[in-house]
């Protein structure tokens, strides 16, 4: 279940947030997501919720 999606200028691609059954076991898996507003289906990659700068180096500058 996708809860939100936005374009990331930092990553230069779309990212989304959602709930996935057994999500931690499925990191790296490609699944199909449906966009009801556009009537389109998309392949999406499941990833860890901290996928950008996981060690915090960018935050500490």
Phi and psi in degrees as a GROMACS rama.xvg file:
@    title "Ramachandran Plot"
@    xaxis  label "Phi"
@    yaxis  label "Psi"
@TYPE xy
-82.9128  132.578  UNK-2
-101.566  -28.0151  UNK-3
-163.512  160.469  UNK-4
-150.337  140.692  UNK-5
-147.669  156.607  UNK-6
-84.0628  133.46  UNK-7
-102.548  110.346  UNK-8
-63.8  -31.6814  UNK-9
-65.1023  -42.9788  UNK-10
-92.4785  -11.7712  UNK-11
57.0856  40.9977  UNK-12
-161.257  168.463  UNK-13
-78.9541  143.192  UNK-14
-130.396  153.747  UNK-15
-138.726  163.568  UNK-16
-125.551  134.999  UNK-17
-163.96  177.597  UNK-18
-109.723  129.424  UNK-19
-131.718  128.778  UNK-20
-59.7167  130.845  UNK-21
56.0218  38.3503  UNK-22
-55.2786  -43.7021  UNK-23
-63.9791  -30.2472  UNK-24
-76.4559  -15.5545  UNK-25
-110.242  12.3976  UNK-26
-57.7267  132.209  UNK-27
95.1802  -14.4068  UNK-28
-73.2068  142.574  UNK-29
-96.8814  126.158  UNK-30
-126.347  167.691  UNK-31
-100.781  131.49  UNK-32
-120.434  145.226  UNK-33
-109.114  133.277  UNK-34
-102.755  103.06  UNK-35
-68.0677  -24.2588  UNK-36
-71.3559  -37.694  UNK-37
-100.262  -10.7058  UNK-38
67.1683  30.0497  UNK-39
-118.091  154.581  UNK-40
-110.981  146.259  UNK-41
-137.008  146.444  UNK-42
-81.5544  131.771  UNK-43
-130.503  147.023  UNK-44
-100.262  129.912  UNK-45
-80.056  131.128  UNK-46
-137.88  169.73  UNK-47
-64.0697  150.088  UNK-48
-66.1544  -24.7269  UNK-49
-104.592  83.0809  UNK-50
-101.833  -11.7717  UNK-51
-120.044  122.957  UNK-52
56.2358  54.3878  UNK-53
-63.2576  -24.3916  UNK-54
-87.7702  -5.94514  UNK-55
80.28  11.4735  UNK-56
-60.0982  -40.5109  UNK-57
-66.2446  -38.6756  UNK-58
-63.7627  -38.7254  UNK-59
-82.0772  -8.10929  UNK-60
